[in-house]
Amino acid sequence: MPLSYKARRRWSLIILVIGLPVYAVLAVNLVAILPALPKFLEFIMYVILGTAWAFPLKFVFQGIGQADPDAE
């Protein structure tokens, strides 16, 4: 069952306000736990972790900036 437009708007707000900061803290802690890496590899890890959160949640954010398709 696909999410309605209103549900996707609510979930996207919750994800961006609560989930993304929590994910950022976890990602920074994950990189800090690893042994000392060259700066370039550390940068690559941050880029990968910084974009990886969006792919599983792509369906939630699709069409959020547009008008409500269910409204008349």
MISETI-796633 format. One line per field, with one value per residue (C-alpha): residue number from 1; residue in one letter; x, y, z. Coordinates in Angstrom, 1 decimal, decimal comma. Layout:
// MISETI-796633
zalo [NUM|...] $
bati [A|...] $
x [X|...] $
y [Y|...] $
z [Z|...] $
END
This chain:
// MISETI-796633
zalo [1|2|3|4|5|6|7|8|9|10|11|12|13|14|15|16|17|18|19|20|21|22|23|24|25|26|27|28|29|30|31|32|33|34|35|36|37|38|39|40|41|42|43|44|45|46|47|48|49|50|51|52|53|54|55|56|57|58|59|60|61|62|63|64|65|66|67|68|69|70|71|72] $
bati [M|P|L|S|Y|K|A|R|R|R|W|S|L|I|I|L|V|I|G|L|P|V|Y|A|V|L|A|V|N|L|V|A|I|L|P|A|L|P|K|F|L|E|F|I|M|Y|V|I|L|G|T|A|W|A|F|P|L|K|F|V|F|Q|G|I|G|Q|A|D|P|D|A|E] $
x [0,0|1,6|1,7|-0,6|0,7|0,0|1,7|4,8|5,0|4,8|7,3|9,7|9,6|10,2|13,1|14,7|14,3|14,9|16,3|19,0|20,7|20,8|22,2|24,9|26,0|26,1|28,1|30,6|31,0|31,4|34,3|35,8|35,8|37,8|41,6|43,4|42,8|44,3|42,3|41,3|39,7|38,0|36,6|35,3|33,7|31,9|30,7|29,3|27,7|26,3|24,5|23,6|20,7|18,8|18,5|16,4|14,1|13,8|10,1|9,2|10,6|9,4|6,8|6,8|7,6|4,7|1,1|-1,1|-2,2|-5,3|-6,6|-9,3] $
y [0,0|3,3|6,2|9,1|12,5|13,8|10,8|11,2|14,9|14,1|11,3|13,4|16,1|13,6|12,1|15,4|16,9|13,9|11,1|12,9|14,5|11,1|9,5|12,2|11,6|7,9|8,3|10,5|8,1|5,2|6,9|8,0|4,4|3,1|3,2|6,3|6,5|8,8|12,0|11,1|7,8|9,4|12,0|9,3|7,5|10,7|11,2|7,7|7,8|11,3|10,1|6,5|7,6|9,0|6,0|3,8|6,7|8,0|7,0|9,1|12,3|12,0|14,7|16,4|19,8|19,7|20,4|17,8|15,5|14,3|17,9|19,1] $
z [0,0|-1,1|1,3|0,7|-0,1|3,4|5,0|2,8|3,8|7,5|7,2|5,2|7,9|10,6|8,7|8,0|11,4|13,6|11,6|9,6|12,6|14,4|11,2|11,0|14,5|14,0|10,7|12,4|15,3|12,9|11,1|14,4|15,7|12,7|12,9|11,5|7,7|5,1|4,8|1,2|2,3|5,2|2,8|0,5|3,5|4,5|0,9|0,7|4,2|3,4|0,3|1,4|3,6|0,7|-1,5|0,7|1,5|-2,0|-2,3|0,7|-0,8|-4,4|-5,3|-1,9|-3,4|-5,8|-5,2|-3,6|-6,4|-4,4|-3,8|-6,0] $
END
